[in-house]
Amino acid sequence: MPGGPRIVTFATVINLQKCLMFAYLGALMWLYEGHTPAATSTAAWIYLALHGSYGLVWYLKDKAFPDPGWQHRLTLPGAANAILAILGWYWLFGWLLISGRGGDYPIDDNPWFAVCITLVVLGSVVMIAADAQKFYTLRIQRGLITDGTFRFVRHPNYTGEMMIYLGFALMVWHWLPFVVLAWVWGGLFTANMLAKEASMSRYPEWAPYKARSRWVIPYVL
């Protein structure tokens, strides 16, 4: 977006939003304590641990092996647009849960929590492993990556991210997070993956790799 000099990287905007999540969720729990039982419920504490620690994991990942796609610089209106269009909506997830607006889980709380925690933990591992493999492989040799985390799916980093945020949405169990995810996955993620596939198609081994792999979910689509 226009609006002056490009003074901040996209990575800085993303890191700021993610690293503040722990403090933001803790502040919400303190603010709503005494007003609703949801503020200090087991679900709220689990969500604080999951989403708060994910933000710190993302920051550590960015410092260890940064994604070049997030290093371009933004104007202040561009940074504000990134928050208003996508990043800021993730802050609503915790607010819905902690303020007591989340729904009743369709099964008992404990197995539901186990499903959510499993999704976030496994998704974090897949995302970090994929980003690390891509970063260090391309430092040694440029070209198409078809093994490791990329063996069965062509976009494992997005697979991991989708697992993580699905776990967050299931913890909240409200319709709004699923609308936000539909917008992000169907808009930003899909556009980025299509652009990446258009770039990868220039390699001669692309056709057989595409035929034996899947987009984001192994053995599906």
Disulfide bonds with the S-S distance in Angstrom:
none
